[in-house]
Amino acid sequence: MAIRLPRIISSKKVPKGYFAVYVGENQKRFVIPVSFLNQPLFQDLLGMSEEEFRHTYPTGGLRIPCNEDIFADVTSRLN
């Protein structure tokens, strides 16, 4: 079952003003607004990523080590 959020899109290309992250065990790809980088809740997710991966990402993309449902819940709260 796919999670659909209005501000989170999944596509092969990343539009200007967005970036891709990979979330969860299955590394589901989300394309999210760059503006999320300034949000404290998202910065907490980035901190989790830093602790787990130490800036090394074998897939070549930014990975967020949390459940997809948690990620969707957190990003749905961001403006």
C-alpha positions as CSV (number, residue, x, y, z in Angstrom):
1,M,0.0,0.0,0.0
2,A,1.5,3.3,-1.1
3,I,1.5,6.4,1.1
4,R,0.4,9.5,-0.7
5,L,1.1,12.9,0.8
6,P,0.5,16.1,-1.1
7,R,4.1,17.5,-0.7
8,I,5.9,14.2,-1.0
9,I,6.2,12.9,-4.5
10,S,8.1,9.9,-5.9
11,S,9.6,10.1,-9.4
12,K,12.8,9.3,-11.2
13,K,13.6,13.0,-11.7
14,V,14.0,15.5,-8.9
15,P,12.4,18.9,-9.6
16,K,14.2,22.1,-8.8
17,G,13.7,22.9,-5.1
18,Y,13.4,19.3,-4.1
19,F,15.7,16.4,-3.1
20,A,15.5,12.7,-2.8
21,V,15.8,10.6,0.4
22,Y,15.6,6.9,0.9
23,V,13.5,5.7,3.9
24,G,13.1,2.5,5.8
25,E,14.4,-1.0,5.3
26,N,13.2,-1.1,1.7
27,Q,14.8,2.3,1.0
28,K,11.6,3.8,-0.4
29,R,12.4,6.9,-2.4
30,F,10.7,10.2,-1.4
31,V,11.2,13.5,-3.2
32,I,10.7,16.3,-0.7
33,P,11.1,20.1,-0.7
34,V,14.5,21.6,0.2
35,S,12.6,23.8,2.7
36,F,12.3,20.8,5.0
37,L,16.0,21.1,5.7
38,N,15.2,24.2,7.9
39,Q,12.6,22.4,10.0
40,P,13.6,21.1,13.4
41,L,11.6,17.9,13.0
42,F,13.4,17.1,9.8
43,Q,16.8,18.0,11.3
44,D,16.1,15.4,14.0
45,L,15.7,12.8,11.2
46,L,19.0,14.0,9.7
47,G,20.6,13.5,13.1
48,M,19.4,9.9,13.1
49,S,20.9,9.4,9.7
50,E,24.2,10.9,10.8
51,E,24.4,8.6,13.8
52,E,23.6,5.5,11.9
53,F,25.5,6.0,8.6
54,R,28.2,8.5,9.5
55,H,27.9,10.3,6.2
56,T,28.5,7.2,4.2
57,Y,25.6,6.2,2.0
58,P,26.2,3.0,0.0
59,T,23.2,3.7,-2.3
60,G,24.6,7.1,-3.2
61,G,21.6,8.9,-1.7
62,L,20.6,10.3,1.6
63,R,19.1,7.6,3.8
64,I,16.8,8.2,6.7
65,P,16.8,5.2,9.2
66,C,13.2,5.2,10.3
67,N,10.0,3.5,9.4
68,E,8.2,4.8,6.3
69,D,5.0,5.5,8.4
70,I,7.0,7.6,10.9
71,F,8.7,9.5,8.1
72,A,5.3,10.2,6.5
73,D,3.9,11.4,9.8
74,V,6.8,13.7,10.5
75,T,6.9,15.2,7.0
76,S,3.1,15.7,7.0
77,R,3.6,18.1,9.9
78,L,6.1,20.3,8.1
79,N,5.1,23.5,6.2
